[in-house]
Amino acid sequence: MSRNSLAGHLACFAAYAIFGINIIVCKDLTGGHLISPIALFTLRSIGAGLLFWFISLFQPKEEVDKKDYIKIFAASFLGFFLTQLTFLIAIPSVTPMSCSIISAMSPIYTMLIAAMAIKEPVTAKKACGVSISLFGIIFLIINSVGAHNGASENSFSGIVLMILNSLSFSLYLGIFKPLISKYSVVTFMKWIFLFATVMSLPVSAKEIVTLSWSSIPAPQLMELGFLIIFATFVSYFLIPFGQKRIRPTLVSMYSYIQPIIATGIAIIIGMDTLTWQKVLAAGLVFGGVVIVSRSRSASH
């Protein structure tokens, strides 16, 4: 393995490990109702955006075509505003393991979007994989919604929002892939976060201004710092870094690290419980994703 390839593997591993921890941190931070989801989203947008704009000062200036600003605004809405807001609203009412299981459906959403957008053929093997994963999600919903026993509680609205979260990000990747490839990571992301801030600030400005920072415990302030610096800024650097160095199929395989880390931490700290229903649902979802991924790899 070359150094370049090794760097790509390490970047993807680190990014998805951060995403796994992100589920736990967001669950804890939003569970205390200290900061609303929209205010938390705005703080992440402002913090990461300022970091990207600061970094851009030390890079060669890259002009953005005027016609692309509207596209970047739409990409910001779909890929960050809608994706992150649905996640932050949903996370208090779904368990970390359920959240991870539903997030694992992203490769399948991407496959379906590709079939519609670029006419990628859907083979019998892919259809079988989709059906197995879909059954796993339905099984999870039937066996977890309405269970009011603390750590194992899920709500139907939370599960729907998590599905919307994965679907919106898959649409973002499928629709705006040419635009993402056109500009450097720093240039693209600094505008993504600027537009995201513009979208959310009118709704959250009053809360942010009147927020009593002194009433927020130190551990929660540290969690907020983690969300801004690592789960938003660093992770958005690492994924494109890895994509340039290893094959897309390998990048997608690293997404399976996220649920392993999130579920492991949640069970250890008592935030979630392991049941046979969740294990079976996870097996069905991941099994379907693997079938779809192998079919896709074989078809190219």
N, C-alpha and C positions, 0 to 999 in steps of 0.2 A: 504494500500500500504506500503510495507516494505521500509526501508531506502535505501537498495540496489537498489530496483526498482525505487524509486523516483530519486536517483542519475542518473540512466540511462536515465530517461525521461528528466531531466534537461540538461544532457549532449547533447542529441540529439536536444532538442529545441535550445540550445545555438549554436550548430554547424550549423544548418540550418538557424538560424537567421543571423549568420555571413556570410553564403553563399549568403543570400539575399542582405546584405549590400555590399558584395564583387562585385556584379553586378554593382551597382551604382558607387562604387569607381573606378573600372576598366574602366567603361565607361567615367568617368571624366578624369582619368589619361591618357588614350590612346587618348582621343579626342583632347588634346592639342598638340599631336605629339612631346612631349618633350622627350619621351623614346620610342623606337621601341618595338613591341611586343616580339621579341626574346630577346632583352636586358632586358626587364622587367621580362620575364620568368627566365632568368639566375640569376638575382638579387634575385628573390624569391627562387630559388633552392639553391643558395649559402647561403642566410640568414637562411632559415629553416634547411638546411643541417647542418650548423655549430651548430645550437641549438640542433639538435638531436644527433650529435656526442658529444657535450659537456655533455648532459644529460647521454649518454651511459657510460661516465667515472665514474659515481656514481652508476652504476648498475652492477649486476653480469655479468661477461663476457660470451657472448653467441657465440659459434662457428657456422659459416655458412658452410654447406656442399659445397665442391668445385663444385659439379655438379649443385648446385642451383644458382651459380653466373650468369650463362648465362640466367637462367629463371628470375632472379631478374632484369637483364638488360632489357630483353624483357618486363617485367612488368612495368619497369620504362618508357620505350618508349611508351607503349600503355596507361598506366594508369596516367602518369603525363606529359611526354613530348608532346605527340600528343593531349591529352585532354586539357591541359592548353594552348598550343600554338594556337590551333584552336579557343579556346574561346577568347584569347587576340587579335587575328587577326580579329575575327568576331565582337567583341563587339562595335567597333566604327561605324559599319554600320547596326546595328540592335537596336531597341528600347529595353529598359529594360523589358517591358511587353512581347514583342515577344520572347525575350531571355528566360524569365521565362516559357512561354507557351511551347516552344520547349523542354526545360530541363525537363519538367514534363513527357515527353515520356520515360524517362529512365526505369521505372518499366516494360514498355511494351517491350522495347528492351531486357531487362533481361529475360523476359518470353520467347521470341522467341529464344534467345540464349540457354536457358535451354532446350527448346524443341529439338534443334538440337544437343546439347552437351550431355545431360543426358537423352534424350528421354522423357522429361516430357510431358504428353499428353496435346494437345490443344483442349479444349472443345468448343462447340458452343458458350457458354457464353464468353469465352476468345476471340474467333474470332470476336464476335460482338463488344466487347470492343475495340479491336485493330482497327476495321473498323471505329468506331465512332471517335476515337482519330485521326486516319489518315485523315479522312474527315475534322476534325477541323484544322489540320496543313495545308492541301491543301487550305481550305477556308481562313486561315490567309495569306498564300502566295499570293493568287489571289487578296486579298483586301488591301495588304499593300506594295507589291513590286512596286517600281517606284514612290512612293508618295514623292515628294520632298518638304515637308513642315516642314523642321526643325526637331522638336522633334519626329515627327511621321514617319520619314524616315527609310525604310528598303531596303536592297539590296538582290537580289537573292543569290549572293555568300555568304553574311553574314548568311543567313538562312541555306544554305547548310552546311557551316562550323559549325554552332551550332548543326545541326543534327549529323554531324560527331563527334562533341565533346561529345554528349550524348551517341552515339553508341560506341565510343572507350572506354569510362569509363565503360559502361555495359559489353563490351567484357573483359575488365581487371578484373572486379569482377567475371565474369563467368568462365574465363579460369584459373585465378590464385588464386581462393579461397583456395585450399589446401595449396598453398605456403604461402598465407597471414596468415593462421591459424597456420602454422608450427613454426613461429618465433614471438618473442615479437614485439610490435608496434615500440619501439625505434630501435631495431636491423634492422627490415625490412625497416623502413623509412629512417634510416641514409644511407643505401645503395641505396635506391630508389633515394634520392636527390643527392647523389654523382654521380651516373650514369647519372642522368638528367643534371647535371652541365657539365659532360664530353661531353655529346651529343651537348649541346648548346654553350658552351664556344668558340669553334673554329670559330663559325659564329658571335658571339656577343662580343668577347674579345676587338676588336678594338674600337667599340663604347663605351663600358664600360670604357676603359682606357682614351679615349678622351672626355668623357662626362663632360660637364661643370656643375658641381653640383651647383655652385653659381647662375646659370641662372634659376634654378628650384625654383619656388615660395615655400614658407614655407608650404602652405596648401597641395601642391602636394607631398612634402617630407613627411608630416604626413600621407598622403594616402599610400605612398609607405611603410612606417613603418607598417601601418595597414595590408597591403597585406602580408607582410613577417611574422609578428608576429602572427596576429590573423587569417587571411584568409588562411594561409598556415600551419604554425606550430601548433597553438592551435586547429584548426579544425581537423587536421589529428590526434590529440590526442583524441579529444572528440568522434568522430564517433566510433572507436573501443571500447572505454570505454563504450559507450552506448550499443553497440552490445552484450557485454558480460553480460548485466544486464536486458535487455528486449527483447521480441521476435522480430525476423526480420520484421514481418508484421507491428509491431508498429513503428519500426525504419523507415521503408519506408513511413509511414503515415506522419512523421514529415517533409518529403521533401516538403510537400505542404505549409509549412511556408515560404519557400524561395520566391516563386512568390508573395505571399501576401505582404511581407515586401518590396521586390524590387519594385513592382508596386506602392505600397502606397507612398514610399519615392520619386519615380520618378515623380509621378503626383503632389505631394506637392511642389517639388522644380522646377517644370516646365520642367523636362527632358523628360517627356512622356505625352501623352494625352490619355484619356479614350474615346474610340469609341464603338458603338454597335457591330461593326464587331469583335473587339478584345474581348469584353465580350462574344460574342457567340462562338468564337473560343476557348477561355479559358474554357467555359462551356462544349463544346464538348470533348476537350482533357481530362479535369479532370474527366468528366463523364465516358469516356472510361477507364481511368486508374482505377477508383473506381470499375467498373464492372470486370476488369481483376483481381484486387487485391482480391475482394471478392470471385471470382471463384477460385483463387489460394488457398485462405485460406480454402475454403470449401472442396477442393480436397485433403487436407492433414489431 
